[in-house]
């Protein structure tokens, strides 16, 4: 795969020095100038800036906070300057343009659809802002008054109320019959084979986003959340219902203008600087064990296999028929190559105060367990599928599966909808499999324990045995919600923002903290949980000081888990009001300080089965001419040594 990537990137660098801008017009408008809004030119640029900002957040932080990728070691650090850069991207470069467009055309006959498009996108941006920081300027934002020296920070609840109202107004304003009231070059939803806006799809986005924001408000204002969820579900035909409805704007192919953030961040360096594995997203071990535990074929769609000669060699024990004693079997020690290797978090570092246990099976009784990742080469990791990061990749904001699982959650919480929560749940799994061309495999997947509705599944563990990929679906509301959220988490692969929001508001995944990773103020230096929020931006602290301190006071007053003694409350671990309290905090020191651990490689073993017969059958699916153990050696480096012979009971 690495050679293929190098070839592709070199071809792009050499062959596309001159190209047209695909879906985005005038993307380099001066962000410091206030001008008359031209919606046709400004809106596509706003979309481009949005997906670049979200991709930057995803790559630098959120995709490994979500445990999707392991390309960074896992540090939980944040400062006002980092936070400030995104604040400026959202407010100065995006929201301001949207606000100007909306003000200029709102109320102008014949612009109702286009204003609703702008309003929908503005609501989307504000939903990001409030979920990152907590209370921020909204009602006072973009008031261009030189005499106004304090810009109010609305509280979280105030922001959610306004965002939901924006989306309600937008979804009810769309008129698909107004065929001339469209953008001529829509950057997201294009009608048929043309370039103009598909208003039906825009309405579906607005209403589905409204349902998403309502679910995020369940811990903030339960009655408000239910009201909007019920209203959304009254118009199920206004909810995303196909792959074609997905909200997935694509970057362009002009390498000097509109290609993906990922290309500009690391792919374009490959022809001149070589392939740097540390830059390239690779599958995180915690996410990987959910796929391995339930034989999820989406693994092959999410990440590319390691090049054959670089594949990791597993040590394992399986069985085979004894060639000399009919009815008897041999227990055999085997080694073989596997196509995928996940990236653990800081596998080579033992957290301060931790010890590795003695392996009871060691010959002398004094040898400690050895990590399965000892001596791993950077070329052995399973890298993200190129389609997620290529120059003209799609940035998925909301997929079909998201809509299905949102409806499942609404049905579970409020008993609403045309189907049961179970029906929507299965629909979500089917939608995700369809997205990756795996419809033929979905039936078998759904029949497994943990995947089948109202059943429990026993999952594998990570190499430190800290986390089990169990799915506890049998029982009541909490169990059924666990199934819905975990399936949505899997379906949202590489959308770190979505997963970060899901976990904070539901606490279903409950991943362990990061270890040996932070010098951030308030850290104990051994472990840190994922950030609960971003600290407030430097611009607000220095230029809007009184409002900033009011916002910090509101944050601490409304937070379900306020931390007052770090940065006076404006810190990474003070929970937002949208969040449930992280249940792992209660016994965190007991669980994660001064621990003795035993390493495991079970999540990498039994890759092709428990017996040699199963190995032949399963490897044959990849290499059809495999009919014997000799051919296993040819294709997967299979070697076997007899341990013992036994008669099966």
VENTAWO-V722023 format. One record per helix or strand of 2 or more residues. SS is the DSSP state (H for helix, E for strand). FROM is the first residue (numbers start at 1). TO is the last residue. If there is no record, write none. Layout:
SS	FROM	TO
SS	FROM	TO
This chain:
H	2	15
H	39	65
H	80	105
H	112	133
H	156	173
H	199	216
H	222	233
H	236	238
H	243	245
E	247	250
H	261	265
H	267	273
H	277	279
E	282	284
H	285	293
H	299	302
H	308	310
E	312	321
E	328	338
E	355	356
H	378	380
E	383	384
H	386	388
E	394	398
H	400	414
H	421	435
H	439	446
E	456	457
E	471	472
H	477	491
H	496	506
E	514	515
E	527	528
H	538	543
H	545	558
H	567	569
H	583	585
H	588	592
E	596	597
H	602	604
H	612	620
H	629	636
E	639	647
